[in-house]
Amino acid sequence: MSSGLATQHAESRLHQFYLLTKPRVVSLIVFTAVIGMFLAVPGMVPLQPLLAGTLGIALVAGAAAAFNCLVEQKIDSLMARTRARPLPRGQVSSLQTLIFAGVVGGAGMAVLYHWVNALTMWLTLATFVGYAVVYTLILKPMTPQNIVIGGASGAMPPVLGWAAVTGEVTADALVLFLIIFAWTPPHFWVLALYRKHEYARAGVPMLPVTHGDEFTRLHVLLYTVVLVACTMLPIATRMSGVIYLIAAAVLGARFLYYSVRIHVAYSDNLARRTFRYSIYYLTALFAALLVDHYFLFPL
């Protein structure tokens, strides 16, 4: 093999391992963790916990995603949105994935322990176990409430970021947790609605599969109402002010509009638009928290 072909092969292999970490999902995890860091202090975040905390959290999140790919490779091969992942296509082996997840996750834990603090490391380890083991191995194949219960792991990143900077978990950090926790069910259930047949074929008991579309559409609406209520908590606790209030109200009104339409006039195309909006919604909401934190106009 020529040096050029060998380089291309190595780059391709590295790219496959990179894809195992679900980079788009991890980018949102890291984003909310970093926002948690900035919200935890009145001024600028010290450089060491910012850089080391971001790196450590990103590495462990990527390892959890790779482990999830390993466990769910059979399911992924049956679903259109996941069958192009490296494991179903045979581009990496199960053993390689397990070693990769172990090395990357271990490196992330070491970074957090040595250059951040022990609390953040233990919380991040608990988050890894919650997602990779409790959610992936136990909840997802056993209960239609998998997203609700398992959402606790997905809601942890801003708490991890907060702990990385302050060495503690406060009530305000838990407010951020609650927002993502309430966001998770409507976000995933709209996806499950238009992917229902794929989940059924894969044997995953998602809510539309076990309880039907109408029941799921109602719960998307109800959880969106809960979510919008939760987004008002930073105002109630004086964490945020006018800028965030306006952003949360506008973003929440749009999400409610989509959820009402999902409930009364469902279509797969509408569900796809709602799913895409839900990602934009969370990103914009946390960006508004950050802007408000540094340009606070009290109520």
Steps between C-alpha positions, in 0.01 A plus 500: 500500500643841402550766765217705348255211516616413851437858611153499344421169669615633839298818455194297405539277806537804727188647343304183578603514864406867504153410370459250783502792744182647343663842457178694441349368823823556694528856369165586662607326822824697512322825412258471793785395731701809405196723554471345846860600568440863405174525694670367814720808552429874482806580289712301258563131549857410605687357204602164649152371597360642178743320271556184705133471593386539140755245377425246774122524462529476121720189519271317743192597299665368184589177679140458617378554144744239367388250763140570404588428135663174609197378694245616243676397179229244416226756559696759300522262204119485484436875506544731203648788701768283667587217263781704343689512830844333504403185694199395287711555187786290640750785478613442860468189716328457835832444674652811344199702610518367856872581525444842347219583745711380794807701401310820419278477807796422726691796361204727563469382860872554557480855364205582727662348809846654460418841349142575608369339821391164637133598525479569127674173422258297715195681364625442145561133574145472639370666183693251286357206693153649487507537123718213382377238747171595667338663197657300215501152656200514734250778432497529122417135425262458796272801547330771290599741776865450400537858381340650810708307753814486289471873435665561836837408348448726201409788729824485699747698281426849641526353851839352407612836366380675814682253725817530293525870582358519852565154644136475609146454368257778588128555453563709187697213346203272566271749324710457187478124546121520529467697176684238295325218686160644399620569144611142433161321471336729242828520308532121466132413475447709187791309349344173614169596340637514146743214565239280670513215248879483521491483879233230480708298255802533728296391804550825693195584717483870425178671606333512154568127460352398835227760553421632153533831320213686667628427851851606401384822333312597816807437712719706266263789563481444878877473540549812290273689740709367789818601315383857442407526867845374599669761281343769722685372807820700427282811521342387827839425656650829376761316298391687187326819397317671216710376207452138596131552583429635153699226329343222707149633436548530124678166464248327726202644311639357178558159657145502639367590156676200349381272781137608464517436127661160565205420725215619276633473143791255496716427199843342468632816338376708793663259744831532316479881515414483870795272570738736321351797682540329839878488448508864395275584797734356764807656339338844478359477852840429655661767283243744637591396855863581423428838340271596786765397754745759371250768397255459786202730509322410826122471503 
